[in-house]
Protein backbone atom coordinates (compact mmCIF):
# COMPACT_ATOMS: atom_id res chain seq x y z
CA UNK A 1 0.00 0.00 0.00
CA UNK A 2 1.29 3.45 -0.85
CA UNK A 3 1.40 6.03 1.94
CA UNK A 4 -1.70 8.22 1.75
CA UNK A 5 -0.30 11.78 1.60
CA UNK A 6 -3.65 13.35 0.75
CA UNK A 7 -7.28 12.36 0.99
CA UNK A 8 -9.03 12.41 -2.36
CA UNK A 9 -12.64 12.65 -3.47
CA UNK A 10 -13.18 9.63 -5.73
CA UNK A 11 -16.22 9.05 -7.93
CA UNK A 12 -17.39 5.60 -9.00
CA UNK A 13 -19.85 5.44 -11.90
CA UNK A 14 -20.22 1.74 -12.77
CA UNK A 15 -23.18 0.20 -14.55
CA UNK A 16 -25.76 -0.90 -11.94
CA UNK A 17 -25.67 -4.70 -12.34
CA UNK A 18 -24.22 -7.35 -10.04
CA UNK A 19 -21.36 -8.27 -12.37
CA UNK A 20 -20.25 -4.63 -12.46
CA UNK A 21 -20.98 -3.68 -8.85
CA UNK A 22 -19.69 -6.66 -6.86
CA UNK A 23 -16.13 -6.40 -8.14
CA UNK A 24 -15.86 -2.68 -7.29
CA UNK A 25 -17.19 -2.74 -3.72
CA UNK A 26 -14.02 -4.21 -2.11
CA UNK A 27 -12.01 -1.47 -3.85
CA UNK A 28 -14.37 1.19 -2.51
CA UNK A 29 -14.13 -0.26 0.99
CA UNK A 30 -10.33 -0.20 0.81
CA UNK A 31 -10.27 3.42 -0.36
CA UNK A 32 -12.66 4.47 2.42
CA UNK A 33 -10.50 2.60 4.93
CA UNK A 34 -7.52 4.69 3.78
CA UNK A 35 -9.40 7.90 4.53
CA UNK A 36 -10.61 8.85 1.06
CA UNK A 37 -14.07 10.19 0.36
CA UNK A 38 -15.93 8.08 -2.19
CA UNK A 39 -19.13 9.02 -3.99
CA UNK A 40 -20.73 6.08 -5.74
CA UNK A 41 -23.53 6.54 -8.28
CA UNK A 42 -25.97 3.64 -8.45
CA UNK A 43 -29.65 2.77 -8.46
CA UNK A 44 -31.95 1.80 -5.60
CA UNK A 45 -31.23 -1.90 -6.04
CA UNK A 46 -27.61 -1.48 -4.96
CA UNK A 47 -27.80 1.60 -2.72
CA UNK A 48 -27.68 -0.31 0.58
CA UNK A 49 -24.77 -2.50 -0.57
CA UNK A 50 -22.79 0.58 -1.57
CA UNK A 51 -23.62 2.42 1.65
CA UNK A 52 -22.24 -0.55 3.58
CA UNK A 53 -18.74 0.25 2.28
CA UNK A 54 -18.82 3.73 3.81
CA UNK A 55 -19.24 5.47 0.46
CA UNK A 56 -21.74 8.26 -0.14
CA UNK A 57 -24.50 7.06 -2.46
CA UNK A 58 -25.58 9.21 -5.39
CA UNK A 59 -28.81 7.46 -6.22
CA UNK A 60 -30.38 7.59 -9.65
CA UNK A 61 -32.51 5.28 -11.75
CA UNK A 62 -31.00 3.73 -14.85
CA UNK A 63 -33.44 2.88 -17.60
CA UNK A 64 -30.71 0.82 -19.25
CA UNK A 65 -30.31 -1.41 -16.18
CA UNK A 66 -34.06 -1.79 -15.69
CA UNK A 67 -34.93 -2.72 -19.28
CA UNK A 68 -36.14 -6.22 -20.07
CA UNK A 69 -33.52 -8.15 -22.01
CA UNK A 70 -34.59 -10.20 -25.04
CA UNK A 71 -34.50 -13.97 -24.89
CA UNK A 72 -32.16 -14.07 -27.90
CA UNK A 73 -29.77 -11.26 -28.80
CA UNK A 74 -29.96 -11.20 -32.57
CA UNK A 75 -27.99 -9.02 -34.98
CA UNK A 76 -30.51 -6.19 -34.99
CA UNK A 77 -30.53 -6.04 -31.20
CA UNK A 78 -26.75 -5.94 -31.09
CA UNK A 79 -26.62 -3.19 -33.73
CA UNK A 80 -28.75 -1.01 -31.44
CA UNK A 81 -26.76 -1.75 -28.26
CA UNK A 82 -24.21 1.11 -28.69
CA UNK A 83 -27.06 3.56 -29.18
CA UNK A 84 -28.58 2.48 -25.88
CA UNK A 85 -25.34 3.28 -24.08
CA UNK A 86 -25.29 6.78 -25.59
CA UNK A 87 -28.95 7.33 -24.69
CA UNK A 88 -28.05 6.36 -21.12
CA UNK A 89 -25.16 8.83 -21.10
CA UNK A 90 -27.37 11.64 -22.45
CA UNK A 91 -29.79 10.94 -19.58
CA UNK A 92 -27.27 10.46 -16.77
CA UNK A 93 -24.62 13.15 -17.32
CA UNK A 94 -26.99 15.92 -16.13
CA UNK A 95 -27.97 13.74 -13.14
CA UNK A 96 -24.33 13.25 -12.17
CA UNK A 97 -23.58 16.96 -12.60
CA UNK A 98 -26.50 17.94 -10.40
CA UNK A 99 -25.54 15.33 -7.80
CA UNK A 100 -21.92 16.45 -7.52
CA UNK A 101 -22.62 20.16 -7.92
CA UNK A 102 -19.50 22.14 -7.03
CA UNK A 103 -18.00 19.14 -5.21
CA UNK A 104 -16.09 17.91 -8.25
CA UNK A 105 -14.20 14.65 -7.61
CA UNK A 106 -10.44 14.34 -8.03
CA UNK A 107 -10.71 11.19 -10.14
CA UNK A 108 -13.57 9.35 -11.85
CA UNK A 109 -13.92 5.60 -12.34
CA UNK A 110 -16.37 4.24 -14.89
CA UNK A 111 -16.72 1.01 -16.81
CA UNK A 112 -17.19 -0.04 -20.40
CA UNK A 113 -20.97 0.33 -20.12
CA UNK A 114 -20.81 3.88 -18.72
CA UNK A 115 -17.73 5.09 -20.56
CA UNK A 116 -19.56 7.81 -22.51
CA UNK A 117 -20.80 9.60 -19.39
CA UNK A 118 -17.49 9.05 -17.62
CA UNK A 119 -15.38 10.40 -20.46
CA UNK A 120 -17.62 13.44 -20.92
CA UNK A 121 -17.40 14.36 -17.24
CA UNK A 122 -13.65 13.68 -16.98
CA UNK A 123 -12.98 16.01 -19.89
CA UNK A 124 -15.51 18.64 -18.84
CA UNK A 125 -14.22 18.73 -15.26
CA UNK A 126 -10.59 18.31 -16.37
CA UNK A 127 -10.08 15.37 -14.05
CA UNK A 128 -8.33 12.04 -14.69
CA UNK A 129 -10.53 9.10 -15.57
CA UNK A 130 -9.96 5.41 -14.97
CA UNK A 131 -11.83 2.87 -17.05
CA UNK A 132 -12.86 -0.30 -15.24
CA UNK A 133 -12.89 -3.59 -17.11
CA UNK A 134 -14.88 -6.32 -15.36
CA UNK A 135 -14.53 -8.27 -18.59
CA UNK A 136 -11.82 -8.58 -21.25
CA UNK A 137 -9.96 -5.32 -21.70
CA UNK A 138 -9.58 -3.70 -25.11
CA UNK A 139 -6.74 -1.87 -26.83
CA UNK A 140 -5.60 -1.24 -30.39
CA UNK A 141 -4.71 -4.93 -30.79
CA UNK A 142 -7.64 -6.67 -29.11
CA UNK A 143 -11.19 -5.39 -29.02
CA UNK A 144 -14.03 -7.15 -27.23
CA UNK A 145 -16.47 -5.17 -29.37
CA UNK A 146 -14.84 -6.48 -32.55
CA UNK A 147 -14.80 -10.03 -31.18
CA UNK A 148 -18.52 -9.85 -30.42
CA UNK A 149 -19.10 -8.35 -33.87
CA UNK A 150 -17.36 -11.33 -35.48
CA UNK A 151 -19.97 -13.60 -33.93
CA UNK A 152 -22.47 -11.75 -36.13
CA UNK A 153 -20.28 -11.62 -39.25
CA UNK A 154 -22.36 -10.85 -42.32
CA UNK A 155 -25.51 -10.28 -40.26
CA UNK A 156 -25.17 -6.55 -39.48
CA UNK A 157 -25.38 -4.18 -42.42
CA UNK A 158 -22.45 -1.68 -42.29
CA UNK A 159 -25.05 0.97 -43.16
CA UNK A 160 -27.49 -0.07 -40.45
CA UNK A 161 -29.38 3.06 -39.29
CA UNK A 162 -28.44 2.38 -35.67
CA UNK A 163 -24.75 2.81 -36.49
CA UNK A 164 -25.39 6.26 -37.92
CA UNK A 165 -27.62 7.10 -34.97
CA UNK A 166 -24.82 6.15 -32.57
CA UNK A 167 -22.34 8.64 -34.01
CA UNK A 168 -24.91 11.40 -34.47
CA UNK A 169 -25.96 11.13 -30.83
CA UNK A 170 -22.35 10.99 -29.69
CA UNK A 171 -21.59 14.20 -31.55
CA UNK A 172 -24.64 15.82 -30.00
CA UNK A 173 -23.57 14.67 -26.51
CA UNK A 174 -20.11 16.20 -26.94
CA UNK A 175 -21.50 19.45 -28.31
CA UNK A 176 -24.02 19.82 -25.47
CA UNK A 177 -21.17 19.71 -22.97
CA UNK A 178 -18.77 22.04 -24.79
CA UNK A 179 -16.49 19.28 -26.06
CA UNK A 180 -16.65 19.95 -29.80
CA UNK A 181 -12.85 19.75 -29.97
CA UNK A 182 -12.94 16.06 -28.96
CA UNK A 183 -13.01 13.92 -32.08
CA UNK A 184 -15.23 10.85 -32.29
CA UNK A 185 -12.13 8.76 -32.92
CA UNK A 186 -10.58 9.99 -29.68
CA UNK A 187 -13.82 9.63 -27.75
CA UNK A 188 -14.28 6.03 -28.93
CA UNK A 189 -10.74 4.91 -28.11
CA UNK A 190 -10.81 1.28 -26.91
CA UNK A 191 -9.46 2.27 -23.48
CA UNK A 192 -8.34 5.27 -21.46
CA UNK A 193 -4.83 6.28 -20.44
CA UNK A 194 -5.48 4.62 -17.07
CA UNK A 195 -7.39 1.36 -16.73
CA UNK A 196 -8.11 -1.24 -14.05
CA UNK A 197 -8.78 -4.79 -15.23
CA UNK A 198 -10.41 -7.22 -12.79
CA UNK A 199 -8.67 -10.23 -14.33
CA UNK A 200 -5.29 -11.88 -13.93
CA UNK A 201 -3.17 -10.86 -16.90
CA UNK A 202 -2.84 -14.40 -18.27
CA UNK A 203 -6.63 -14.69 -18.76
CA UNK A 204 -6.63 -11.64 -21.05
CA UNK A 205 -6.45 -12.44 -24.78
CA UNK A 206 -3.39 -10.83 -26.42
CA UNK A 207 -2.16 -10.04 -22.92
CA UNK A 208 1.36 -9.27 -24.17
CA UNK A 209 0.03 -6.18 -26.01
CA UNK A 210 -1.30 -4.48 -22.86
CA UNK A 211 1.19 -2.04 -21.38
CA UNK A 212 1.57 -0.04 -18.19
CA UNK A 213 -1.70 1.80 -18.72
CA UNK A 214 -3.54 -1.34 -17.65
CA UNK A 215 -3.47 -2.52 -14.04
CA UNK A 216 -4.47 -6.20 -13.98
CA UNK A 217 -5.52 -6.59 -10.34
CA UNK A 218 -7.42 -9.89 -10.55
CA UNK A 219 -10.71 -10.64 -8.85
CA UNK A 220 -11.61 -8.30 -6.01
CA UNK A 221 -13.13 -10.46 -3.31
CA UNK A 222 -14.61 -8.98 -0.15
CA UNK A 223 -17.47 -9.09 2.30
CA UNK A 224 -20.93 -8.69 0.83
CA UNK A 225 -23.56 -6.95 2.88
CA UNK A 226 -26.46 -9.15 1.83
CA UNK A 227 -25.96 -12.83 2.59
CA UNK A 228 -28.44 -15.61 1.88
CA UNK A 229 -28.50 -18.37 4.52
CA UNK A 230 -26.67 -21.57 3.59
CA UNK A 231 -25.25 -24.47 5.56
CA UNK A 232 -22.51 -26.59 3.95
CA UNK A 233 -23.57 -30.21 3.49
CA UNK A 234 -22.04 -32.87 5.72
CA UNK A 235 -22.79 -35.91 3.54
CA UNK A 236 -19.28 -36.30 2.12
CA UNK A 237 -20.40 -35.97 -1.51
CA UNK A 238 -18.54 -33.71 -3.94
CA UNK A 239 -20.22 -30.32 -4.15
CA UNK A 240 -21.53 -28.76 -7.38
CA UNK A 241 -22.85 -25.22 -7.64
CA UNK A 242 -25.27 -24.36 -10.47
CA UNK A 243 -26.05 -20.68 -11.13
CA UNK A 244 -27.14 -18.77 -14.20
CA UNK A 245 -26.62 -15.16 -13.16
CA UNK A 246 -28.79 -12.34 -11.88
CA UNK A 247 -30.71 -11.67 -15.11
CA UNK A 248 -33.78 -13.75 -15.93
CA UNK A 249 -34.17 -15.50 -19.27
CA UNK A 250 -36.76 -18.02 -20.44
CA UNK A 251 -34.21 -20.72 -21.20
CA UNK A 252 -33.27 -20.98 -17.52
CA UNK A 253 -36.44 -22.85 -16.62
CA UNK A 254 -35.71 -25.85 -18.84
CA UNK A 255 -31.98 -25.71 -18.25
CA UNK A 256 -32.26 -25.72 -14.46
CA UNK A 257 -34.86 -28.46 -14.60
CA UNK A 258 -32.38 -30.56 -16.58
CA UNK A 259 -29.68 -29.89 -13.97
CA UNK A 260 -31.98 -30.86 -11.11
CA UNK A 261 -33.56 -33.95 -12.63
CA UNK A 262 -30.30 -35.42 -13.92
CA UNK A 263 -28.61 -34.92 -10.53
CA UNK A 264 -30.58 -37.80 -9.01
CA UNK A 265 -28.45 -40.38 -10.84
CA UNK A 266 -25.10 -38.83 -9.84
CA UNK A 267 -22.93 -38.87 -6.76
CA UNK A 268 -22.96 -35.08 -6.51
CA UNK A 269 -24.49 -32.83 -3.88
CA UNK A 270 -25.92 -30.07 -6.05
CA UNK A 271 -26.65 -26.52 -4.89
CA UNK A 272 -28.85 -24.65 -7.37
CA UNK A 273 -29.30 -20.88 -7.30
CA UNK A 274 -32.56 -20.56 -9.22
CA UNK A 275 -33.84 -17.09 -8.42
CA UNK A 276 -37.65 -16.77 -8.56
CA UNK A 277 -37.85 -20.17 -10.31
CA UNK A 278 -37.07 -21.81 -6.96
CA UNK A 279 -40.65 -21.12 -5.92
CA UNK A 280 -42.27 -22.38 -9.13
CA UNK A 281 -44.19 -25.59 -9.73
CA UNK A 282 -41.48 -26.71 -12.17
CA UNK A 283 -39.46 -28.04 -9.27
CA UNK A 284 -42.09 -29.87 -7.27
CA UNK A 285 -39.99 -33.05 -7.07
CA UNK A 286 -36.42 -32.24 -6.10
CA UNK A 287 -33.99 -35.17 -5.57
CA UNK A 288 -32.57 -35.62 -2.07
CA UNK A 289 -29.08 -34.65 -3.24
CA UNK A 290 -30.22 -31.25 -4.58
CA UNK A 291 -30.67 -27.98 -2.70
CA UNK A 292 -32.86 -25.44 -4.50
CA UNK A 293 -32.50 -21.80 -3.42
CA UNK A 294 -33.61 -18.42 -4.66
CA UNK A 295 -30.12 -17.11 -3.89
CA UNK A 296 -27.00 -18.52 -2.28
CA UNK A 297 -23.87 -16.84 -0.87
CA UNK A 298 -21.89 -17.60 -4.01
CA UNK A 299 -18.43 -16.96 -2.59
CA UNK A 300 -19.06 -19.22 0.39
CA UNK A 301 -20.33 -22.03 -1.82
CA UNK A 302 -17.53 -21.67 -4.38
CA UNK A 303 -14.93 -21.86 -1.64
CA UNK A 304 -16.17 -25.42 -0.92
CA UNK A 305 -17.31 -26.46 -4.41
CA UNK A 306 -15.62 -29.10 -6.55
CA UNK A 307 -17.17 -27.76 -9.77
CA UNK A 308 -19.34 -24.90 -10.98
CA UNK A 309 -21.95 -24.93 -13.76
CA UNK A 310 -22.16 -21.28 -14.78
CA UNK A 311 -23.57 -18.92 -17.41
CA UNK A 312 -19.96 -17.72 -17.82
CA UNK A 313 -20.42 -14.20 -16.56
CA UNK A 314 -16.90 -12.88 -16.05
CA UNK A 315 -17.37 -11.99 -12.39
CA UNK A 316 -18.65 -15.49 -11.59
CA UNK A 317 -15.86 -17.13 -13.58
CA UNK A 318 -13.17 -15.08 -11.82
CA UNK A 319 -14.66 -15.91 -8.42
CA UNK A 320 -14.53 -19.60 -9.32
CA UNK A 321 -10.91 -19.33 -10.41
CA UNK A 322 -10.03 -17.45 -7.22
CA UNK A 323 -11.29 -20.39 -5.14
CA UNK A 324 -9.79 -23.05 -7.41
CA UNK A 325 -13.11 -24.31 -8.78
CA UNK A 326 -13.22 -25.56 -12.40
CA UNK A 327 -16.14 -24.37 -14.51
CA UNK A 328 -18.56 -25.94 -16.96
CA UNK A 329 -19.68 -22.88 -18.93
CA UNK A 330 -23.11 -22.81 -20.55
CA UNK A 331 -23.17 -19.26 -21.96
CA UNK A 332 -26.16 -17.24 -23.10
CA UNK A 333 -24.95 -13.82 -24.28
CA UNK A 334 -22.31 -13.17 -26.97
CA UNK A 335 -19.78 -11.94 -24.41
CA UNK A 336 -20.32 -15.05 -22.30
CA UNK A 337 -19.63 -17.22 -25.35
CA UNK A 338 -16.21 -15.57 -25.68
CA UNK A 339 -15.49 -16.07 -21.98
CA UNK A 340 -16.51 -19.74 -22.20
CA UNK A 341 -14.24 -20.22 -25.21
CA UNK A 342 -11.31 -18.64 -23.33
CA UNK A 343 -11.90 -20.92 -20.34
CA UNK A 344 -11.75 -23.97 -22.55
CA UNK A 345 -8.76 -22.65 -24.53
CA UNK A 346 -6.74 -22.27 -21.32
CA UNK A 347 -7.81 -25.66 -19.97
CA UNK A 348 -9.68 -24.19 -16.99
CA UNK A 349 -13.02 -25.82 -17.68
CA UNK A 350 -15.41 -26.88 -20.41
CA UNK A 351 -17.59 -24.92 -22.82
CA UNK A 352 -20.95 -26.62 -23.37
CA UNK A 353 -23.14 -24.71 -25.86
CA UNK A 354 -26.68 -24.29 -24.59
CA UNK A 355 -28.23 -26.08 -27.53
CA UNK A 356 -26.17 -29.18 -26.81
CA UNK A 357 -27.10 -29.54 -23.15
CA UNK A 358 -28.57 -32.80 -21.94
CA UNK A 359 -28.42 -34.14 -18.41
CA UNK A 360 -25.94 -36.79 -19.47
CA UNK A 361 -23.64 -34.40 -21.32
CA UNK A 362 -23.77 -31.84 -18.54
CA UNK A 363 -22.70 -34.21 -15.78
CA UNK A 364 -20.16 -35.86 -18.03
CA UNK A 365 -18.53 -32.44 -18.42
CA UNK A 366 -18.77 -31.81 -14.68
CA UNK A 367 -17.08 -35.13 -13.91
CA UNK A 368 -14.40 -34.48 -16.52
CA UNK A 369 -13.30 -31.03 -15.32
CA UNK A 370 -13.48 -31.92 -11.64
CA UNK A 371 -11.69 -35.24 -12.06
CA UNK A 372 -8.83 -34.09 -14.27
CA UNK A 373 -5.73 -33.34 -12.20
CA UNK A 374 -4.22 -31.08 -14.88
CA UNK A 375 -7.38 -28.95 -15.08
CA UNK A 376 -7.48 -28.56 -11.32
CA UNK A 377 -3.79 -27.63 -11.26
CA UNK A 378 -4.28 -24.94 -13.93
CA UNK A 379 -7.25 -23.50 -12.06
CA UNK A 380 -5.30 -23.41 -8.80
CA UNK A 381 -2.40 -21.72 -10.58
CA UNK A 382 -4.67 -19.01 -11.96
CA UNK A 383 -6.13 -18.49 -8.49
CA UNK A 384 -2.63 -18.02 -7.11
CA UNK A 385 -1.88 -15.53 -9.90
CA UNK A 386 -4.99 -13.56 -8.91
CA UNK A 387 -3.94 -13.38 -5.29
CA UNK A 388 -0.49 -12.22 -6.37
CA UNK A 389 -2.08 -9.51 -8.55
CA UNK A 390 -3.15 -7.69 -5.41
CA UNK A 391 -6.93 -7.34 -5.75
CA UNK A 392 -8.51 -4.41 -3.88
CA UNK A 393 -5.23 -3.23 -2.37
CA UNK A 394 -3.51 -3.03 -5.77
CA UNK A 395 -6.56 -1.33 -7.28
CA UNK A 396 -6.65 1.27 -4.49
CA UNK A 397 -2.92 1.92 -4.90
CA UNK A 398 -3.50 2.56 -8.60
CA UNK A 399 -6.43 4.93 -7.95
CA UNK A 400 -4.28 6.92 -5.52
CA UNK A 401 -1.47 7.13 -8.08
CA UNK A 402 -3.76 8.45 -10.81
CA UNK A 403 -5.49 10.88 -8.42
CA UNK A 404 -2.11 12.22 -7.25
CA UNK A 405 -0.96 12.62 -10.84
CA UNK A 406 -4.10 14.58 -11.64
CA UNK A 407 -3.69 16.76 -8.58
CA UNK A 408 -0.08 17.51 -9.49
CA UNK A 409 -1.15 18.48 -12.98
CA UNK A 410 -3.70 20.96 -11.63
CA UNK A 411 -1.19 22.48 -9.22
CA UNK A 412 1.59 22.93 -11.79
N, C-alpha and C positions, 0 to 999 in steps of 0.2 A: 504494500500500500504506500502510495506517495504521501508525504506530509502535507496536510491541508493548511496552506498558508492563507487562504481566503475562502470565505463561504460564498457560494454562488447560488443564483436563482436559476433553476434548471427546469425546462418545460418538456414534458413527454406528451406526444400527440399520436399514439398508436391507434390503429384501427380497432374498434371495440368488438373483439371476438376472442374466445378463449385462447386460440393458438397464437394470437398476437399479444394478449395481455399477460398470460401466465409467465412467459419467459422474461418480461420486463420487471415484474414486481420485485423479485429478489435484488435487482439492480437498484431500483428505487429505494428499497429498504436500506441497502448499504450506503447509498448517498445520504439519506436522512440520518443514518447512524453517524456519519462523518460530520454532521452539522450543516449540511446544505439544505436549502429550501427548495422543495420540489412541488411544482404545480402539474397536475396530471389531468388531461382532458379525456373524459370518457362518458359513457351513457349511464342511465340509471341501473342497468343490469350489473355493472361492475363497480359502481360508486363505493359500496361498502368494502369490497376487497381492496380497492386502492386506498381508501381512508385508513385501513388497517396497517399500512406501511408507514404512516405518519405524513404522507403527502397531502397537500391541499387539492381537493377535487374541483375541477372546473367541469360541471355537468352540462351536457348537451344531448340532444337526441339525434342520432345518425339514421337518416332514412336508408342509407346504403346497408347498414348492419341489420336493419329491421325488415328488409325486403324478403320476400319468399323466393327461395332459389328454385330453379327449374329441376325437374327430375333428371333430365339429360341436358348437358351443356353443348348444344350443337354449334355449328360454325357461325350462324347469325347471332346467337347469344354472345359468343366470344368476340365477335366484331364490335359489339356494342359495349363490351366491358370497359375499355378505356374511357369512353364517354361518361359512363357512370361515375368513374373516379373524379373526372373533372367537374361534373355536376355536384358531387359531394364537396369538392374544394370550393366551388363558387358559393355554396351554402354555408360552409363552416368557417371560412376565413373571417367574415365579419363577426361571427360568434366568438371566435378566439380573440379577435382584436378588442371586442367589448369586454370580454372576461378578464383580459390582462390589463386593459386600460393603459395607464402610464407606467405600470409595473412590468416593464419589458424584461424578459428573461435574458440571462447571459449566454445561454446555449439552448438550442432546440433539438429534440430527438423525435424523429418521425419515421414511419416505415414505408415499405414499397406501396402500400395501399393508400397512404395519406401524404405521399411525397409532394403532390402539387401544392397543397395547403402549406406544408412545411417549408418548401423551397420559396414560395411567395413571401411568407412571413420572415424567413431568415434574411432574404435580400432586402425586404422593405425595412426591417428593423436593423439591418447591418450587424447581424449576429451570426456566429458560426452555427452550422447545422450538422447533425450527425444522422445518417440514414441507418435504420435498423433493418437487418435482414434475418427474419425468423424462418427463412427458407434459403434456397440457393442464392448466393450473391451473383451480381452481374457486373461485368466490365466490358471493355471493348473486344475482348476475346470470347467471352461466354455470356450469353444473354438468356435468362429464363424465359423472357417474353418470346424470343425467337424460337426457343425449344418448344414451347407450347404451340406456337404458330405452325411449326413443322408437323405437329400432330394433325393439323387441319390443312395440310398441303393440298392446294388445288380446290379447296372448298370455300375460301374467302376471296371474293373479287377484290383485286387491288384498288378498284374504284368504288368500293362499297361506300354508300353515303355516310355511314357511321365514322369512317376514317377521316373524311373531310370535316365532319361535325366536330370530331375530337380536336383537330388543329385550330379550327375557327374558334371554338370555345376556349381553348388554351390562350390564343392571342387576345381574346376579350378579357380573360382573367388577368393577364399580365398588364394590359392597358388600364383596367379599372384600378390597379394598385400602383400605377406610376412606374411600371417596369418595362416600358416599350423598348428599352435598350437591350433587354435580355432576349437573345434569339431563341427560337423554338428548338434548335439543335442543342444549344447549351442547356435549356430548361429540361430537355428530355434525355440528358446524359444518363447512362445506365447506372451510375452511382455518384455519390458526392465525394468531396475531397477527404472526408472523414466518414468511416463506416464501421459499424459493429455487426459482426456476423455470429449468430447463436449456433454455430456448428464447429466441430473440430475441423481444422484445415483439410485433413485428408478425405473428408466426406464431400468436399466441394469439387465439382467437376472443373477441370483445367486449373487446379489449385495453384500450379506453379506460376500462373500469369497474374496472380493477385499480390500486389505489393504492400508497402507499409501503410497505405491508406485504408487498409482493411484489418481490423482487429478481430481475429477468430477466437472468441472467448469460450466456445462450447456451450452446452446446455447450462442454463441458469436455474438451479434447483433451490427451492426455499420453502418455508412454511406457507401454507395456504389457509386463509382465514376460514373458509367454509369446508368442513370435512364431513363426508357421509360416514355413518357408522359401518364398520366392517371388522369381523373377527377372523383372523387367519385360521384355516382348517387344521385339524389335528389328526387327520386320517392317514397321513403318510403318503398320499398320492401326489404325483407331480401336479403342479398348479399351472393352469392356463387362464389367461385373461383375454376376454373378447370385448372389444369396444369399437364403435364406428364413428366416434366424434360427436361434437356438440350440435351439429346441424342435422335436421331431420329430412330424410329422403324416403320415398316409397319403397325402394328396394330393400331397405333395412329389415322390414317385416319378414320377408321370405328368407333373407340371408340369416338373420338371427334364429329363425325357426329351424333352419338347417343345422346351425351350430348346436342348438340345444338338443334337437332330436337325435342327431348322430352321436352326441356325447355319451349316450347310454351304453353304447357298445365299446367304450374305450376305458382305459385305466386312468383317465385324467380327472382331476377335480377342476371344474370349469366355473369361473366367475364371469358373468355376463353383465355388462353395463348397457342396459337397453333403453334408457330414457323413459318417456311416457309409455312405450310399448310394454314395459314390465307389468303394467296394470291391465293389459288388454286380454281379451279372451283367447288370443292366439297361443298363449302359453299356459293353458289350463293344466296340462300334464307335463310337469317338469321332472326329469330324472333325478334320482337321489344325489347324484354326483354333480349337480348343477345348482349354482346360486344365481338367482335372477334379481337384479337390482335396478332401480331407476338411475342411480349414480353410485360410483365407488370412489374411494380415495386412491386415485390411479397410481400415485407415487408409492404409496404403501403396498399396494398389490404388486406392482412391478418389481419392487425390491425383493419380493419372495417368489415371483413367477419364474417358471421354467421356459415359458414361451408366451408370445403375445400375438393374437390375431387382431390386426389393426387396419383401419382405412388408409393408413400411410400418411396421415397428417404429419408435417415435419416435427412439430413440438412433441407429439406422442412418440415418434420414432426416436428422437434424440433422448427422451426420457428412458425409453427402453434400452438404448445403447449405454446410457449412463449407469444403469443398474445391471448391465451384462445379460440382458434378456433378448434372445433372437426373435425375429419378427416374421410372421407370415402376413404379407401385405396384400390386401384385397382393395385396391384403390377405386375411387369413384370419380374424382375430378381430374382434369388434365394434369395439373401440377402433381397430384398424388401419384399418377401413373409414372411420372418422371422420378419421383422419390422412390417408388417401388422398384423401378428398373435399376436405380443406383444401389439400392440395398442388395439386390441380387448380383449385380456386377461386382461388388466388393466382397461377396460371400458372407454377408451379415444376416441373411434370411432368404425367404422365397417370395417371389412375385406370382400371385395366383389371380389372373384376370377374373373379374366378377362373373362373366358369362360362362366360365369354365368351372365354377364352384359346384361341387357335390359334397355331401357329407364325407364320403370316402376319400375324395381328393384332398379335402381340407385337412382332415386328421392325418392323412399320409404326409402332407407337407409339415404339419406340426411335429410329428414324430421325427421327420428327417432333420429339421433344423435344430431341434432340441437334443437329438441323439448324436449329432455329428460333432466330434471333438474339435475338429478344425474350425467349424463355424463358431462354436462357443468361444474358442481361443481368440478368434478375430474380433468378436463382439466385446470380449473382456478388454482386449488391447485398445479398441476404440474408446471404451469407457475410461480407461486409464489416460488416454490422450486428452479426453475432455476435462478430466480433473486437473491435468497438468496445464490446460489452457487458461485456467484461472477463474472462469465463471463470473459471478457477480463482482468479485473483488477486482478482477482484471478489467471488467467493463467500467466500473466506477473510476478506476485509475485513468482509463482512456478519456472518460467524460471530463474529469478534472484537467487533464492535459489540454484538451481542445478548448475548454472554457478559459483556462489561463492564457492560452495563445490568443484567443479572441479579446480578452481583457487587455493584454499587452498591446495588441494592435490598436485598440481604441485610445490607449494612453499615450501612444507614441506620436 
